[in-house]
Amino acid sequence: IISKLREGGSKDPTSGKVIQVQGANQNIKHSMNDDERSEFTAHIIVHGVFDVLLINDSVPDTIDERVLNTKNKLSNFQIIENNNVAINSAKAIGCSVINIGPQDIMDGREHLILGLIWQIIKAGLLSKIDIRLHPELYRLLEDDESLEAFLRLPPEQILLRWFNYHLKAAGWHRTVSNFSTDVKDGENYTVLLNQLSPDLCSRTPLHERDLLSRAELILQNAEKLNCRKYLSPQALVAGNPKLNLAFIANLFNNHPGLDPLEEVERPELPDVGDDREARVFALWLNSLDVDPFVNNLYTDLQDGVVLLQAFDKMHPGIVDWKRVSRRQPLNRFKQVENTNYAIMIGQHLRYTLVNMQGADIVDGSPTLTLGIVWQMMRQNVTQTMKKLSKSGRDIADRDMIRWANETVQRGGKTGKINDFKDQAFKTGIFVCDVLNGIRPGLVDYEMIYRPSPTPEEAKENAKYAISLARKIGAVIFVLPEDIIECRPKLILTFIGSLMAIDAAGKV
């Protein structure tokens, strides 16, 4: 694969020097030019193709590398298992992996691999643009803007606001609104770097008329900050949006340049647990190939279109699209119409939506939005199991609990749960025992902390179980913390995914 990427060779059609990469939706394609290819290929060489090391580098601790097959000579089955880990883990960090499978990686399908690598790198860079990691981002709030509204901004918008914050502080007359035309002449970059580090980065590049030479001077300044990464002079002058985004995100992650908050200034942040549920539900919606991609569960569902798409994916034909307003931007009246229709469909499917109105979704109500999406996800999980079951009957919670206990016994273990809130999940051992029952020998018990692990050891057990589940093909969105904190909704999705894999008989 490395040699193919270095040579630029591919059996897949390309347009000139531009690779066409399938986007998040079947009707969307992204282009990738030589600048991007060279940067991503360099990443492959450093991180061993695009495998789990790249994912763990981008979002640390996503994968427990102990589950990998690492012998010198691997069978095709073992290679597919490793690629399962990589692909399913990429989904779990927010990458759109609709059109790529383990075999595509084995075949070295360049355009698919490079597209996935870009998403992994982007996910890693943007994951750090978080007010919990950088409380000083609070300084970017505009006049009369609530913290709630700020938290709903996508990372790209926060990056642009950060860029403009420093330009304004420098007394500069320009602003940026994109990662392309507004930075391609290098002026804004010159001022930003100078503002971040006046001693190391001068404004000398502004005096250079040749844009390529100016771009080189800018990147030399960035090198003084150990941030010469992703961007070449040619890509800068061309206004390459992907590489400019990566360059700016990396600059922020290393040199935010924002004064730390005093203790009295620190804002009160929303409950992390609810935030984690919202994360899982957004990832699940994206796995259905909805368009647009869901970054924020509350703001991206406000017009009802994504909810209706999800219903239609789960129950083909249930949505009468003639009733749906889709042309953007939608006014509030049209948004309420769409969300009322989504609630009506939910009621038809016997969801519990007492006193819920479309306006609640339009207003971004966290509790009610989580409520309807959770019921959709739960139904999706049980639908899958129903299709795979011999009886074809509806699957209830008690069926999943019985299956989990019987599967543990099948593997020769004695653990047992009574419900999805059971404290047996706290150690992470029970989910390992379930996996052992699905495929004897899959779990290496030498790697599990028993019998009474510390909280940190329990987290390691849960991380190991999640990675093993992905190895056998399960799509798992939960975090280790969700398991050891006994979060019932999220544990249900984990057990349901394992039950579906077991029923499919492909492990």
Secondary structure, 3 states (H helix, E strand, C coil): CHHHHHHCCCCCCCECCEEEEECCCCCCEEEECHHHHHHHHHHHHHHCCCCHHHHHHHCCCCCCHHHCCCCCCCCHHHHHHHHHHHHHHHHHCCCCCCCCCHHHHHCCCHHHHHHHHHHHHHHHHHHCCCCCCCHHHHHHCCCCCCHHHHHCCCHHHHHHHHHHHHHHHCCCCCCCCCCCCCCCCCHHHHHHHHHHCCCCCCCHHHHCCCHHHHHHHHHHHHHHCCCCCCCCHHHHHHCCHHHHHHHHHHHHHHCCCCCCCCHHHCCCCCCHHHHHHHHHHHHHHHHCCCCCCCCCCCCCCCCCHHHHHHHHHHCCCCCCHHHCCCCCCCCHHHHHHHHHHHHHHHHHCCCCCCCCCHHHHHCCCHHHHHHHHHHHHHHHHHHHHHHHCCCCCCCCHHHHHHHHHHHHHHCCCCCCCCCCCCHHHHHCHHHHHHHHHHCCCCCCHHHCCCCCCCHHHHHHHHHHHHHHHHHCCCCCCCCHHHHHCCCHHHHHHHHHHHHHHHHHCCC
